[in-house]
């Protein structure tokens, strides 16, 4: 490869930056991906009875403070009010918010326990909130680990407190708009990923892959995965409003996780299942800025001194074989372990394939025919991309 070609290829890799909205790092999204917080958000997502009541409160320009937990365990925290022990309904909860004081709902969201109670959390608990309602909600959540929902009368916002976690719900229309924009970006990511996968397959059959080709595929596969994760998280907050988006997401993501794992298995320097698993974990933990640079070398088990533009690599053949119908992962692993790499698999005779444990005559014919069809389809795909 000429120096000019090397410079252009490096520019292409580094210059390709994702659109606005891509999660920058996994660490930045710890709170938004907290499974406990997500579970709480799902309880107040559109389509739930609790969300219906909350929306009614906001529309009526009222405020509210709702504590969800075991009434007996929370009893030390409040005084006064009315004991209800009535079945939970959105309408009743909405009516109760017209009174002063907090409302206590059981943890299962099936019964309204108390209304109009005065909450008395420990005043020494630190709080960064300014309003009385939000400050009380934060302290109650920190002291009891209960789910506390504070609805602001003036700002018409809903804030969720759970232990030390705090999350303010966004208007559904805003979340929908951002998620649809992210979905459009994901479509672009998926198209770009498909392009580099098609190119990689062509290079594999030509035995002309360099390490940089693999890094580009991993980079774009991981960016696609991260965008999909962000949309999936938004769908939790959207509840029933996100059903169509979730269907489109499933269609777009498809086999991306499997393809990504297969690429790692094919090209990881260690070449074992454990090494592949560790590589996937390392890839997921990479910071965004590292994902766009050569830190991906470490994911594949190569030293940083390796020049990916000049380093030739051979695929083991796992990814290509996984595209052949009716071949189990176990059979594919046996073929790869016995024959060593894709080039040897392509050149293998019927007898060579039959000798592999678990293959036999029928699967041997399927493998040979499948590889032939994949080569033909790849040529067509490459032609259509031109």
Secondary structure, DSSP 4 states (H G I P E B T S, - for coil): --HHHHHHHHHHHHH--PPTT----SGGGTTTT-HHHHHHHHHTSTTSHHHHHHHHHHHTT--EEEEES-HHHHGGGEESSEEEEEE--HHHHHHHTTSSSEEEE-TTSSEEEEEEEEE---TTS-----SHHHHHHHHHHHHH--EEEEE-TTT--EEEEETTEEEEEPPHHHHHHHHHHHHHHHHHHHHHHHHHHHHHHHHHHTT--BHHHHHHHHHHHHHHHHHHHHHHHHHHHHGGGGHHHHHHHHHHHTTHHHHHHHHHHHH-SS-SHHHHHHHHHHHHH--HHHHTTTTHHHHTT--TT--TTT-B----SHHHHTTSTT--HHHHHHHHHHH-SHHHHHH--HHHHHTSTTTHHHHHHHHHHHHHHHHHHHHHHHHHH-
